[in-house]
Amino acid sequence: MSENLSNIKPFFTSTHGNSRLFTATYNGQKVIVKTLKAELANDATCKDHLKKEYELTSELSHRNIRKALGFENVEGLGDCIIFEFIEGKSLAEHVRVGTLNEKQIKSVLIDICDGLNYMHQRGIIHCDLKPENIMITANDYKAKIIDIGLPETEYKTDRELLIKENEFIAPELIKGEEGDQRSDVYSLGKIIEFIVERNMLSQFSSVATHCTQFSREQRFNSILDVKSVITKGFSVFKIVLLLLVLIGLGVAAYIYVPKIIERNKAEKAERLAVDFNYQMDKMKAETNTLCEKYKLSSLDEPIALPEAWKEDSVRISQQLTPFMEHDELKPQALLALQNQREAIAQSRQHDFDALLMTEFRQATDSIAATLKAGTVNPTDSLMLVLANKWFQQTHKH
């Protein structure tokens, strides 16, 4: 264990990627520890990618980019990048739930442009820019770009999965071509589209269209060009809004403001419900996969969920975090987590009963013979009771 690290706790495990995240204390401050999944800890390619991510990030020092504090080999985890801990949520969480107003979102977009421009001036392309890789600080709603480098999914081997799972990656990167500033321009445009689709910043839909042209020659040439359009649009919008407010303040306050507030509340609630239902459906679909993953294959295995379940449990709980802040959804989210756990536990119990019945029917020892002899045309339920008695007497450890 590194002498500089303590209080290491699981935080998040990538579903399709290669990494795991932990929280920890590093030289007295809370940090994020990024390392490879256990099965990839000795994979040379993955280790090289992790090292490259650290080398790229450690060169950068900007208020809108997450800091890399160190690179260490930690006993039990392997090679690790130590990042500053950002108190806040991702842009994806904020937009899906609707917790940012338009002014804050525009400010966030300008922050992203500043961070990307700083990187581009140093010859570094992000290559994996998406709402999940932009953290928004809790105290002042400032953007911080994270996870700089190539996406964890390999282009050559998993290209179809990459296209399906990450719509924010520029097409030239998916084709295996070298990226440039315009590749990040494309990703920023897809982020703006993601925001516009949720009825925010609709005035910037044309900006998104210009950013996301298939041919990079038809996009904005640089992030500074995008920022210029966003900033001018922001200023004009503020002036127009101010004039409208001054002209119609009394009427709007009496007639329209309450309606607008109610409509916004309804839209936010609707977006929240759609995202929540999506997560619930996703959990249901994943339950069968998890039952198969933790299938009991021997009577010598304990029926209780294995230690490996903890990582899946943390990951699934993390997906429901945005809904835990809402009183009407929190009980449903907790119940869904409980039901999924019980379904997997019941599946393991069913596996155990099936294995036990098979072994008991085939058993020829004296205890089994005695139990079987005392029954005539026994039902399955009675056989299971007898099998458990036999198991308790013959499998004592």
N, C-alpha and C positions, 0 to 999 in steps of 0.2 A: 504494500500500500504506500502511495506517495506520502511523504512527510508533510507536504503542503496541503493535502486534501483530507477532509474529514466530513462526517455526517452525510455520506453519499446515499441518495435515495432515488429509486426509479421515477422517471417523469413522463417519458413518451417513447414508444417504439414505432418506427416507420413501418407501415403495412407492406408496401411494395419495394421500399428502398432498403438500404444496407445498414442504417444507423440506429443507435439507441441514444436517448438523452437521459441524463441524471441531474438532479440538483445536488449541490455540495457546498461546503465552506472551504474557501481557498485563501490562505493567508489572511484569515479573519473576515472575508467578505463572501456573500452568497454568489454563486456562479452556476452556469450551465456547463455540464461535462458531456461532450459528444464523442461517442466511440462506435465501433462496429458491432453488429449483432454477434453473439457468441460464436455462431457457426462460421463467421467470416473473419474472426480475429486474426487468423494466420494467413489470410488470402493476400498474396503480394500485391495484386492489382488494386484491391480495395484499400489496403494500407497506403499505397502510393497516392490514391485519390484523396484520402484523409490528410496525408502530409501536405499535398499540394494545396488543399483548401486552407490549411493553417498558414502556409507560406504566403498565399495571396492575401489573406485577411490581415496577417500580422504587419504587412506593409502599409496598411491603411489607417489613418487617424482622422476621422470626420464625425461630426455630431449626428449624422444621419446613417451611420454604419456601425453595426455591432462590433465591439472590440474583441480581438483575440488576445487573451492574457498569457497563454502559455501552451506548450505541447509536452505531455508527459506520458510515460508508460506506467500504468497503474495496475498493481497486482489484482488479478481477477477480472479486469476490464480490458487490458491491453493498451494500445496507443490511444491517447485521448487529446482532444482540443479543449482547452479551458476558455470559455467565453464569459463575458460579463452577463449577469442576469438582468433581464429587462422586465421590470414590473409593468405588466399591461397585457393586451390581447393582440391577436393578429388582425390585420385589415379585413381578412375574410370573415372573422367572427363579428367584427363591428358592422360590416355592411349587411351580412345576412340577418342580423338582429335589428339593425337600424338605430344604433346608438350614437352615430355621428351626424351632425347637421351638415348642410352643404358647405358652409364656410370652413368647417373643420376638415372636410374631405378635400377641398381644394388646397388647403394649406398642406395637407398630407402629400398630395400629388406634387406640389412644389418642393417639399422636402425630398421626395423620391428623386426628382429631377436633379436636385443639388448633389445628393449622394452618388447617383449614377455618373453625373458629369465629372465629379472628383475622381471616380474610378477610371472613367474613359481617358481622362487626361494623363493617367499613369499606365495606359495600355491594358487595363483589366476590364474584361467583359463579364457580366454576371452570369448569363446563360441559363439561369433558372429562376427568373423573376416571376413571381405570382403572389396573389393576396396572402397566402399562408407564409410567405417569406418576407413579409413586411410587418414588423411589430409596431404597435402604437403605444407610447408610454401612458401610464395611467394618470400621472399628475398633470401633464401639459399637452397631451395628444400630439406629440412629435413622432415622426416616422423614423424607424431604424431598419435598415436593410440587413438581412441575415442570409446565411447559407450561400455564400459566394462560390461559384465554380460550376462544373458540369453537373447536370441532374444525376441522381444516384442510379437511375435505370440506364442500362447500357443501350446505346442507340442501335448497335449492330444486331444484338440478340433479341431485344424486346421492343422493336420499333412500333409494332402495332399496339402494344400495351401503352407505350409512351404517348402515342397520338390520342388514345382513348382517355388516358388518365390525366394528361397535362396539356390542355388546349392553349396554354400560355407560351409554349415554346415555339420559337420562330421556325418556319418550314425548312429553311436552309440547314438548321441544326439537326432536325430530324432526318434530313437527307444525308447527313454526315459531312456537310461542308463546314468550313471554318466560319465562325461567327465574327461580327464586328459591331460597332455602336448601333447600327440599324437593327440588329437582332434584339437588343434590349429595348429599342424604340417599339418594335413589334409587341413585345411582352407588355410594355407599359400601355400600349393601345388596347390590348386584351383586358388589362386590369380596368381601364376606363369603361370598356364595354360591360364588364362584370358589374360595375357600379351603375351605369346607365340602365341596365336591364332591371334594376331594382328601383326604378323611378327617381333616381337622383342624378344630377348633373346632365340632364337631357340635352342641354345646350352644347355639350362637348361631344355629341355623337359623331359629328363630322371630323373632329380631331382623332377619335378612335379609328374611324374609317381610313383616314390618311396614314395612320401609324401601322395599320394591319394589312396593308397591301401585300399580296403574295410575293411579288417581286420587290426585293429590297431597294432597287433603284427608284421605285415609285413612292417610297416612304419619306418621312422627314429625314434629313441627312444626319441630324444629331439630336441629343436630348435637349440641348439649349434651344433648338428650334421649337420643340414641343413646349418647353417651359415658357417661351415667349408668347405662344398662342394662349396657353392657360392663364398666364399673368394678365395679358391684355383683356382676355374675356372676363377675368375676375374683376378687373377695375371697372370695365364698362357696365357689367352687371350690377356692381355696387352703386354706381351713379344712377342708373335707371331705377333700381329698387328704392333708393333714397328719394328720388323725385316722386315716384308713385306713392310712397308712404306719406310724404308731405302734402300731396294733393288730396289724397283720399283717406287720411288717417281716421277721421271721425266715423265715416261710413264703414270703412273696412273693419274697424274695431267693433262696431255694433252688429254688423251683418255677417261679414265674411270670416273674420278671425276664428270665431267659435266653430264654424263649419270646417275650416281648414284644419284646425286642431283635431277635430273628431275624425276627419278623413285620414289624416296622417296616422292617428292612433289605430284606425281600422286597417290601414295598409301595413303598418308595422306588425300588427297582430296577425294579419293574414300571412305575411312573409315568414313570421316566426312559426306559425302553424305548419306551413308548407315544409320548412326546413326540419321541423321536429318530426313530422310524419315521415319524411325521407329517412331520417336517422332510425326511426322505429322499424321501418321496412327493412333497412339495411341490417339492423340487429337480428330481425327474424330470419333473414336470408342467411346470416352468418352462423346462426345457432347450429344448424345441421352440420356445417363444416367443422365447427368446434367440437361437436359430439364425436365426429369421426376422428378428429385430431387426438382427442383424449380417450379414445376407445380402450376399454379394459381388455387385455389379451391373455391374462393369466390370473388364476386364483391367488397367486402369491403377491400380486400387487394390492396395495391398500385401496379401498373404495374411495376414500377422500380424494378431492381434486389434487393433482400433482403440483409441485413447486412451480413448474413452468407456467401454470395458469395465471400466476401473479402478473406477468408481463402483458398477457392478453387482457386481463381485468383492468389494469391501469390504462391501456390503450383505449379500450371501449369506454371507460369512465371519462377519459379526456375528450372523447368525441361528444359527450353529452354535457360537458362543462358549461357551454353558453346558455343552456336551458335551466341550469340549477338556480339561476338568479331570479327566475319567474315562479311565483308562488303557485300559479295554476298548472305549471308543467313539471315542477320539481318532483311532486309525488309520483307522477307517471313515469318520469325518468328513473327514479329510484326503484319503482316497481318493475320496470323493464329490465334493469340490471339484476334484480333479485330473481325474476322469472327465468332469465337466461342462465344464471348460475344454477338454479334448481333443475332446469331442463338438462343441463350437462351432467349434474350430479345424479339425476334420475336415470339418465342414459347409462352412466357407469354402473349404477345399481342393477339395471336390466341386464347389462353385459355380464355382471357377476352372477346373477341368478341363472342365466342361460348356461354359462360355463359350469356352474355348480351342478345343475340338473344333469348335464351331459356326463360329468365325471361320476356323479352318484349312481346313475343308471348303469354305468360300466363297472362300478366298483364291485369287487368280489370278496372283500375282507369280511370278517365275522360280524363287525358292527353293522355294516351295510346289509349283510344277509339277514340279520335279526330284525332290523327295521323294516326291510321289504317283506319279510315273512308275516309280519303282523298286519298286513293290509291286503284287501281284496279289491281289485279294480279301483285303485286310488285315483283321485282327481289330480290335476296338475298342481293345484294349490296345496293339497295334502302332501304330495311328493316334495314340494319345495320346503315344507315344514320339516319333513323327515331328512331331506338333504342338508338343511342347516344344522340339525342335531348331529348328523354324521360328521359334518365339517368341523363342528366345535369339538368333537371328541377325537378326531383323527388329525387335525391340523393345528394342534397346539404348538406355539413357538416358545 
